[in-house]
Amino acid sequence: MKHIPDPTSEISPALALFARTIDAQLPAARELFQYALTLLMLEDNKAECIARHVIDQREHLTFKTIAGDQYTLIKPNLSVEQLDHLRSMVHAVLRSSPPPASDLTGETSKSLHE
C-alpha cells in the first residue's frame, strides 16, 4: 500500500526550501510575490477580497480563502502598467495549468477558463 503523507504534518522539503527562498528576499520582492500569489488565488476563485484600508498612504487588502482563513497584504507600489503586466502573467500561469483533477465523485471540476 502506498503511503499518503498527512497534509497537516510538516511541509515537504521542496516547499520548505521554496519558503526559505522567498523569506530571504528583500521586503519589496516578498510583497510582490505574496500579491502575485493572491492574484492567482483570486482568479481561481480560491480567495476573495473582503476589506480595503489605506494606512500611511499604502493600500492594505484583507482576503478570505475558501478554507475560511483571513490575511492582509500591502498592495505593492506598482504603476498601472506594471499591475496590468502582473495580471497578464497570472492569466498566463492559469492558462498553462494542468487540467483540473477529478473530484471524489469522478466529475471534473469546471475551470474559469473554459
DSSP file (Angstrom, degrees, kcal/mol; ACC not computed):
  #  RESIDUE AA STRUCTURE BP1 BP2  ACC     N-H-->O    O-->H-N    N-H-->O    O-->H-N    TCO  KAPPA ALPHA  PHI   PSI    X-CA   Y-CA   Z-CA
    1    1 A M              0   0    0      0, 0.0     2,-0.3     0, 0.0     0, 0.0   0.000 360.0 360.0 360.0 133.4    0.0    0.0    0.0
    2    2 A K        -     0   0    0      1,-0.1     2,-0.4     2,-0.0     0, 0.0  -0.548 360.0-121.8 -76.8 135.1    1.4    3.4   -1.0
    3    3 A H        -     0   0    0     -2,-0.3    -1,-0.1     1,-0.0     0, 0.0  -0.637  20.0-156.8 -79.5 127.6    1.9    5.8    1.9
    4    4 A I        -     0   0    0     -2,-0.4    -1,-0.0     0, 0.0    -2,-0.0  -0.928  22.0-125.1-104.8 118.1    0.0    9.1    1.5
    5    5 A P        -     0   0    0      0, 0.0     3,-0.0     0, 0.0     0, 0.0  -0.296  23.4-110.6 -64.9 144.9    1.6   11.9    3.6
    6    6 A D    >   -     0   0    0      1,-0.2     3,-1.7     2,-0.1     0, 0.0  -0.642  20.5-148.3 -73.6 119.0   -0.6   13.7    6.1
    7    7 A P  T 3  S+     0   0    0      0, 0.0    -1,-0.2     0, 0.0     0, 0.0   0.699  96.6  57.6 -65.7 -16.8   -1.1   17.2    4.7
    8    8 A T  T 3  S+     0   0    0      3,-0.0     3,-0.1     2,-0.0    -2,-0.1   0.562  93.2  84.2 -89.3  -7.8   -1.3   18.6    8.3
    9    9 A S  S <  S-     0   0    0     -3,-1.7     0, 0.0     1,-0.2     0, 0.0  -0.083 102.1 -45.1 -79.5-171.0    2.2   17.2    9.2
   10   10 A E  S    S-     0   0    0      1,-0.1    -1,-0.2     3,-0.0    -4,-0.0  -0.155  71.3-100.7 -57.9 151.4    5.4   19.0    8.4
   11   11 A I        -     0   0    0      1,-0.1    -1,-0.1    -3,-0.1    -3,-0.0  -0.274  44.6 -87.9 -73.5 159.6    5.7   20.5    4.9
   12   12 A S     >  -     0   0    0      1,-0.1     4,-2.6     4,-0.0     5,-0.2  -0.248  34.3-115.6 -64.5 153.3    7.7   18.9    2.2
   13   13 A P  H  > S+     0   0    0      0, 0.0     4,-2.4     0, 0.0     5,-0.2   0.876 116.3  52.9 -57.7 -38.2   11.4   19.6    1.9
   14   14 A A  H  > S+     0   0    0      2,-0.2     4,-2.2     1,-0.2     5,-0.1   0.918 111.4  45.1 -65.4 -42.5   10.8   21.3   -1.5
   15   15 A L  H  > S+     0   0    0      2,-0.2     4,-2.6     1,-0.2    -1,-0.2   0.885 111.9  52.5 -68.0 -37.9    8.1   23.5   -0.2
   16   16 A A  H  X S+     0   0    0     -4,-2.6     4,-2.3     2,-0.2    -2,-0.2   0.906 110.3  48.2 -63.1 -41.6   10.2   24.4    2.9
   17   17 A L  H  X S+     0   0    0     -4,-2.4     4,-2.2     2,-0.2    -2,-0.2   0.911 111.1  50.6 -64.2 -42.6   13.2   25.3    0.6
   18   18 A F  H  X S+     0   0    0     -4,-2.2     4,-2.3     2,-0.2    -2,-0.2   0.923 110.1  49.8 -60.6 -45.2   10.8   27.5   -1.5
   19   19 A A  H  X S+     0   0    0     -4,-2.6     4,-2.6     1,-0.2    -2,-0.2   0.899 110.7  49.5 -61.8 -41.7    9.5   29.2    1.6
   20   20 A R  H  X S+     0   0    0     -4,-2.3     4,-1.5     2,-0.2    -1,-0.2   0.886 109.3  53.0 -65.1 -37.3   13.1   29.9    2.8
   21   21 A T  H  < S+     0   0    0     -4,-2.2     4,-0.4     2,-0.2    -2,-0.2   0.925 112.2  44.1 -63.5 -44.8   14.0   31.3   -0.6
   22   22 A I  H >< S+     0   0    0     -4,-2.3     3,-1.5     1,-0.2    -2,-0.2   0.919 111.5  53.6 -65.3 -43.6   11.0   33.7   -0.5
   23   23 A D  H 3< S+     0   0    0     -4,-2.6    -1,-0.2     1,-0.3    -2,-0.2   0.787 103.4  58.2 -62.1 -27.3   11.7   34.7    3.1
   24   24 A A  T 3< S+     0   0    0     -4,-1.5    -1,-0.3    -5,-0.2    -2,-0.2   0.563  89.0  97.9 -80.4  -8.3   15.3   35.5    2.1
   25   25 A Q  S <  S-     0   0    0     -3,-1.5    -3,-0.0    -4,-0.4     5,-0.0  -0.288  88.4 -87.8 -76.7 163.7   14.2   38.1   -0.5
   26   26 A L    >>  -     0   0    0      1,-0.1     4,-2.2     4,-0.0     3,-0.6  -0.338  44.6-105.7 -64.0 153.3   14.1   41.9    0.1
   27   27 A P  H 3> S+     0   0    0      0, 0.0     4,-2.6     0, 0.0     5,-0.2   0.862 120.2  53.6 -52.6 -40.7   10.7   43.1    1.6
   28   28 A A  H 3> S+     0   0    0      1,-0.2     4,-2.1     2,-0.2     5,-0.1   0.890 109.4  48.5 -63.8 -38.3    9.6   44.6   -1.7
   29   29 A A  H <> S+     0   0    0     -3,-0.6     4,-2.5     2,-0.2    -1,-0.2   0.897 111.4  49.8 -68.2 -39.9   10.2   41.2   -3.5
   30   30 A R  H  X S+     0   0    0     -4,-2.2     4,-2.8     2,-0.2     5,-0.2   0.921 110.3  51.0 -63.4 -43.1    8.3   39.3   -0.8
   31   31 A E  H  X S+     0   0    0     -4,-2.6     4,-2.3    -5,-0.2    -2,-0.2   0.925 111.6  47.4 -58.3 -45.4    5.4   41.8   -1.1
   32   32 A L  H  X S+     0   0    0     -4,-2.1     4,-2.6     2,-0.2    -2,-0.2   0.911 112.7  48.4 -65.0 -43.1    5.2   41.4   -4.9
   33   33 A F  H  X S+     0   0    0     -4,-2.5     4,-2.7     2,-0.2     5,-0.2   0.936 112.5  48.0 -62.5 -46.6    5.4   37.6   -4.6
   34   34 A Q  H  X S+     0   0    0     -4,-2.8     4,-2.0     1,-0.2    -2,-0.2   0.890 113.1  48.7 -62.5 -39.2    2.6   37.5   -2.0
   35   35 A Y  H  X S+     0   0    0     -4,-2.3     4,-2.4    -5,-0.2    -1,-0.2   0.919 111.5  48.9 -66.3 -43.4    0.5   39.8   -4.1
   36   36 A A  H  X S+     0   0    0     -4,-2.6     4,-2.0     2,-0.2    -2,-0.2   0.906 111.1  50.1 -63.6 -41.4    1.0   37.7   -7.3
   37   37 A L  H  X S+     0   0    0     -4,-2.7     4,-2.0     1,-0.2    -1,-0.2   0.895 110.5  50.2 -63.2 -39.4    0.1   34.5   -5.4
   38   38 A T  H  X S+     0   0    0     -4,-2.0     4,-2.7     2,-0.2    -2,-0.2   0.892 106.4  54.9 -66.3 -39.2   -3.0   36.2   -4.1
   39   39 A L  H  X S+     0   0    0     -4,-2.4     4,-2.8     1,-0.2     5,-0.2   0.908 107.2  51.4 -58.9 -40.9   -3.9   37.3   -7.6
   40   40 A L  H  X S+     0   0    0     -4,-2.0     4,-1.6     1,-0.2    -1,-0.2   0.928 110.6  47.9 -60.1 -44.4   -3.7   33.6   -8.7
   41   41 A M  H  <>S+     0   0    0     -4,-2.0     5,-3.4     2,-0.2     6,-0.9   0.892 112.6  49.0 -64.7 -39.4   -6.0   32.7   -5.8
   42   42 A L  H ><5S+     0   0    0     -4,-2.7     3,-1.7     4,-0.2    -2,-0.2   0.937 111.3  48.5 -64.4 -46.7   -8.5   35.4   -6.7
   43   43 A E  H 3<5S+     0   0    0     -4,-2.8    -1,-0.2     1,-0.3    -2,-0.2   0.788 113.1  48.2 -64.9 -27.9   -8.5   34.4  -10.4
   44   44 A D  T 3<5S-     0   0    0     -4,-1.6    -1,-0.3    -5,-0.2    -2,-0.2   0.233 115.0-115.8 -97.4  13.3   -9.0   30.8   -9.5
   45   45 A N  T < 5S+     0   0    0     -3,-1.7    -3,-0.2     2,-0.2    -2,-0.1   0.817  82.3 122.2  56.6  34.7  -11.9   31.6   -7.0
   46   46 A K  S   <S+     0   0    0     -5,-3.4    20,-2.1    -6,-0.2    21,-0.3   0.501  76.6  17.3 -99.1  -8.4   -9.8   30.4   -4.0
   47   47 A A  E     -A   65   0A   0     -6,-0.9     2,-0.3    18,-0.3    18,-0.2  -0.977  62.8-153.4-155.2 161.8  -10.0   33.7   -2.2
   48   48 A E  E     -A   64   0A   0     16,-2.0    16,-2.5    -2,-0.3     2,-0.5  -0.991  26.7-114.2-139.6 149.2  -11.9   37.0   -2.2
   49   49 A C  E     +A   63   0A   0     -2,-0.3    14,-0.3    14,-0.2     3,-0.1  -0.722  34.5 172.4 -81.6 125.0  -11.0   40.5   -1.1
   50   50 A I  E     +     0   0A   0     12,-3.0     2,-0.3    -2,-0.5    13,-0.2   0.542  59.6  17.4-113.0 -10.6  -13.2   41.4    1.9
   51   51 A A  E     -A   62   0A   0     11,-1.4    11,-2.8     2,-0.0     2,-0.4  -0.983  51.8-163.5-160.9 150.2  -11.7   44.7    3.0
   52   52 A R  E     +A   61   0A   0     -2,-0.3     2,-0.3     9,-0.2     9,-0.2  -0.999  15.6 171.0-135.3 132.6   -9.5   47.6    1.9
   53   53 A H  E     -A   60   0A   0      7,-2.5     7,-4.0    -2,-0.4     2,-0.6  -0.994  26.2-138.3-139.5 145.6   -7.9   50.2    4.1
   54   54 A V  E     +A   59   0A   0     -2,-0.3     2,-0.4     5,-0.2     5,-0.2  -0.929  26.8 172.8-104.7 122.4   -5.3   52.9    3.4
   55   55 A I  E >  S-A   58   0A   0      3,-2.6     3,-1.6    -2,-0.6    -2,-0.1  -0.996  71.4 -10.6-130.3 125.4   -2.7   53.2    6.1
   56   56 A D  T 3  S-     0   0    0     -2,-0.4    -1,-0.1     1,-0.3     3,-0.1   0.892 128.4 -57.4  51.5  43.7    0.3   55.6    5.7
   57   57 A Q  T 3  S+     0   0    0      1,-0.2     2,-0.4    -3,-0.0    -1,-0.3   0.674 116.2 113.0  62.6  21.3   -0.6   56.1    2.0
   58   58 A R  E <   -A   55   0A   0     -3,-1.6    -3,-2.6    19,-0.0     2,-0.5  -0.977  68.8-123.2-121.9 137.9   -0.4   52.3    1.3
   59   59 A E  E     -A   54   0A   0     -2,-0.4    16,-3.3    16,-0.3     2,-0.5  -0.683  22.4-161.3 -83.4 122.8   -3.4   50.1    0.4
   60   60 A H  E     -AB  53  74A   0     -7,-4.0    -7,-2.5    -2,-0.5     2,-0.4  -0.912   7.6-163.7-104.2 126.2   -3.9   47.2    2.8
   61   61 A L  E     -AB  52  73A   0     12,-3.2    12,-2.8    -2,-0.5     2,-0.5  -0.927   5.8-154.3-115.7 131.9   -6.1   44.4    1.4
   62   62 A T  E     -AB  51  72A   0    -11,-2.8   -12,-3.0    -2,-0.4   -11,-1.4  -0.909  15.5-169.4-108.1 133.2   -7.7   41.7    3.5
   63   63 A F  E     -AB  49  71A   0      8,-3.2     8,-1.9    -2,-0.5     2,-0.4  -0.851  14.3-153.9-121.0 153.2   -8.6   38.4    1.9
   64   64 A K  E     -AB  48  70A   0    -16,-2.5   -16,-2.0    -2,-0.3     6,-0.2  -0.998  16.6-145.4-126.5 128.0  -10.6   35.4    2.9
   65   65 A T  E >   -A   47   0A   0      4,-2.9     3,-1.9    -2,-0.4   -18,-0.3  -0.383  30.8-105.4 -85.6 167.7   -9.8   32.0    1.4
   66   66 A I  T 3  S+     0   0    0    -20,-2.1   -19,-0.1     1,-0.3    -1,-0.1   0.709 123.0  60.6 -65.7 -18.1  -12.3   29.3    0.6
   67   67 A A  T 3  S-     0   0    0    -21,-0.3    -1,-0.3     2,-0.1   -20,-0.1   0.527 122.2-108.5 -83.6  -6.4  -11.0   27.5    3.7
   68   68 A G  S <  S+     0   0    0     -3,-1.9     2,-0.1     1,-0.3    -2,-0.1   0.402  71.9 140.9  95.7  -2.7  -12.0   30.5    5.8
   69   69 A D        -     0   0    0     -5,-0.1    -4,-2.9     1,-0.0     2,-0.4  -0.482  35.8-155.0 -73.0 144.7   -8.5   31.8    6.5
   70   70 A Q  E     +B   64   0A   0     -6,-0.2     2,-0.3    -2,-0.1    -6,-0.2  -0.950  18.5 164.7-121.4 143.3   -8.1   35.5    6.5
   71   71 A Y  E     -B   63   0A   0     -8,-1.9    -8,-3.2    -2,-0.4     2,-0.4  -0.986  25.0-135.8-152.0 157.4   -4.9   37.5    5.8
   72   72 A T  E     -B   62   0A   0     -2,-0.3     2,-0.3   -10,-0.2   -10,-0.2  -0.948  18.4-173.8-119.9 136.3   -3.9   41.1    5.0
   73   73 A L  E     -B   61   0A   0    -12,-2.8   -12,-3.2    -2,-0.4     2,-0.6  -0.905  26.1-124.5-122.8 153.0   -1.4   42.2    2.4
   74   74 A I  E     -B   60   0A   0     -2,-0.3   -14,-0.2   -14,-0.2   -39,-0.1  -0.885  35.6-119.4 -93.8 124.7    0.0   45.6    1.5
   75   75 A K        -     0   0    0    -16,-3.3   -16,-0.3    -2,-0.6   -43,-0.1  -0.451  34.8-110.6 -64.9 130.1   -0.6   46.2   -2.2
   76   76 A P        -     0   0    0      0, 0.0     2,-1.6     0, 0.0    -1,-0.1  -0.262  26.4-109.3 -61.7 147.9    2.8   46.7   -3.9
   77   77 A N        +     0   0    0     -3,-0.1     2,-0.3   -19,-0.0   -45,-0.0  -0.638  64.5 146.8 -78.8  89.5    3.6   50.2   -5.2
   78   78 A L        -     0   0    0     -2,-1.6     2,-0.0     1,-0.0    -3,-0.0  -0.916  48.9-111.8-125.6 151.9    3.3   49.5   -8.9
   79   79 A S     >  -     0   0    0     -2,-0.3     4,-2.5     1,-0.1     5,-0.2  -0.285  37.1-104.3 -71.3 166.5    2.2   51.6  -11.8
   80   80 A V  H  > S+     0   0    0      1,-0.2     4,-2.5     2,-0.2     5,-0.2   0.903 124.5  51.6 -58.2 -41.5   -1.0   50.8  -13.6
   81   81 A E  H  > S+     0   0    0      1,-0.2     4,-2.3     2,-0.2    -1,-0.2   0.903 109.6  48.7 -64.1 -41.4    1.1   49.3  -16.5
   82   82 A Q  H  > S+     0   0    0      2,-0.2     4,-2.5     1,-0.2    -2,-0.2   0.903 111.5  49.4 -66.3 -40.7    3.1   47.1  -14.1
   83   83 A L  H  X S+     0   0    0     -4,-2.5     4,-2.5     2,-0.2    -2,-0.2   0.908 110.9  50.3 -63.4 -41.7   -0.1   45.9  -12.4
   84   84 A D  H  X S+     0   0    0     -4,-2.5     4,-2.2     2,-0.2    -2,-0.2   0.905 110.8  49.3 -61.8 -41.4   -1.6   45.1  -15.8
   85   85 A H  H  X S+     0   0    0     -4,-2.3     4,-2.0     2,-0.2    -2,-0.2   0.910 110.3  50.5 -64.8 -42.2    1.5   43.2  -16.8
   86   86 A L  H  X S+     0   0    0     -4,-2.5     4,-2.2     1,-0.2    -2,-0.2   0.912 110.5  49.9 -61.7 -43.0    1.4   41.2  -13.5
   87   87 A R  H  X S+     0   0    0     -4,-2.5     4,-2.5     1,-0.2    -1,-0.2   0.898 109.1  51.3 -62.7 -40.3   -2.3   40.3  -14.1
   88   88 A S  H  X S+     0   0    0     -4,-2.2     4,-2.0     1,-0.2    -1,-0.2   0.872 109.1  51.0 -66.5 -34.6   -1.5   39.2  -17.6
   89   89 A M  H  X S+     0   0    0     -4,-2.0     4,-2.2     2,-0.2    -1,-0.2   0.895 108.7  51.8 -67.0 -39.0    1.3   37.0  -16.2
   90   90 A V  H  X S+     0   0    0     -4,-2.2     4,-2.4     2,-0.2    -2,-0.2   0.927 109.4  49.7 -61.4 -45.4   -1.2   35.5  -13.7
   91   91 A H  H  X S+     0   0    0     -4,-2.5     4,-2.3     1,-0.2    -1,-0.2   0.889 109.3  52.3 -61.2 -38.6   -3.6   34.7  -16.6
   92   92 A A  H  X S+     0   0    0     -4,-2.0     4,-1.5     2,-0.2    -1,-0.2   0.897 108.9  50.0 -64.5 -39.9   -0.8   33.0  -18.5
   93   93 A V  H  < S+     0   0    0     -4,-2.2     4,-0.4     1,-0.2    -2,-0.2   0.931 111.6  47.9 -63.4 -45.1    0.1   30.9  -15.5
   94   94 A L  H >< S+     0   0    0     -4,-2.4     3,-0.9     1,-0.2    -2,-0.2   0.872 109.9  52.4 -65.6 -36.4   -3.6   29.8  -15.1
   95   95 A R  H 3< S+     0   0    0     -4,-2.3    -1,-0.2     1,-0.2    -2,-0.2   0.820 110.1  49.3 -67.7 -29.4   -3.9   29.0  -18.8
   96   96 A S  T 3< S+     0   0    0     -4,-1.5    -1,-0.2    -3,-0.2    -2,-0.2   0.445  86.4 116.1 -91.0   1.2   -0.8   26.8  -18.6
   97   97 A S  S <  S-     0   0    0     -3,-0.9    -3,-0.0    -4,-0.4    -4,-0.0  -0.321  76.1-100.2 -65.9 151.3   -2.0   24.9  -15.5
   98   98 A P        -     0   0    0      0, 0.0    -1,-0.1     0, 0.0     3,-0.1  -0.298  53.1 -80.9 -66.0 159.4   -2.7   21.2  -16.0
   99   99 A P        -     0   0    0      0, 0.0    -3,-0.0     0, 0.0     0, 0.0  -0.246  60.6 -87.9 -59.6 150.9   -6.4   20.2  -16.4
  100  100 A P        -     0   0    0      0, 0.0     2,-0.1     0, 0.0     3,-0.1  -0.277  44.2-117.1 -62.9 145.2   -8.4   20.0  -13.2
  101  101 A A        -     0   0    0      1,-0.1     8,-0.9    -3,-0.1     2,-0.1  -0.431  33.1 -97.9 -77.9 155.3   -8.3   16.7  -11.4
  102  102 A S  B     -C  108   0B   0      6,-0.2     6,-0.2    -2,-0.1    -1,-0.1  -0.470  37.5-131.0 -70.0 143.6  -11.5   14.7  -10.9
  103  103 A D    >   -     0   0    0      4,-2.8     3,-1.9    -2,-0.1    -1,-0.1  -0.219  39.7 -81.6 -84.3-174.5  -13.1   15.1   -7.5
  104  104 A L  T 3  S+     0   0    0      1,-0.3    -1,-0.1     2,-0.1    -2,-0.1   0.715 129.1  58.4 -64.4 -20.9  -14.2   12.2   -5.4
  105  105 A T  T 3  S-     0   0    0      2,-0.2    -1,-0.3     1,-0.0     3,-0.1   0.564 116.2-112.5 -84.4  -7.3  -17.5   11.8   -7.4
  106  106 A G  S <  S+     0   0    0     -3,-1.9     2,-0.3     1,-0.4    -2,-0.1   0.385  78.5 125.5  91.4  -4.4  -15.5   11.3  -10.6
  107  107 A E        -     0   0    0     -5,-0.1    -4,-2.8     1,-0.0     2,-0.4  -0.643  61.5-122.7 -87.4 147.5  -16.7   14.5  -12.1
  108  108 A T  B     -C  102   0B   0     -2,-0.3    -6,-0.2    -6,-0.2    -7,-0.1  -0.752  25.9-116.7 -91.6 133.7  -14.2   17.0  -13.3
  109  109 A S        -     0   0    0     -8,-0.9     2,-0.3    -2,-0.4    -1,-0.1  -0.361  32.0-113.2 -64.7 146.1  -14.3   20.5  -11.8
  110  110 A K        -     0   0    0     -2,-0.0     2,-0.2     1,-0.0    -1,-0.1  -0.642  27.8-135.8 -83.6 138.5  -15.1   23.3  -14.2
  111  111 A S    >   -     0   0    0     -2,-0.3     3,-1.0     1,-0.1   -67,-0.0  -0.583  13.0-128.0 -90.1 153.4  -12.3   25.8  -14.9
  112  112 A L  T 3  S+     0   0    0      1,-0.2    -1,-0.1    -2,-0.2   -68,-0.0   0.705 107.8  58.5 -67.5 -19.6  -12.8   29.5  -15.1
  113  113 A H  T 3         0   0    0      1,-0.2    -1,-0.2   -19,-0.1    -3,-0.0   0.217 360.0 360.0-102.1  14.9  -11.1   29.5  -18.5
  114  114 A E    <         0   0    0     -3,-1.0    -1,-0.2     0, 0.0    -2,-0.1   0.475 360.0 360.0 -84.4 360.0  -13.4   27.1  -20.3
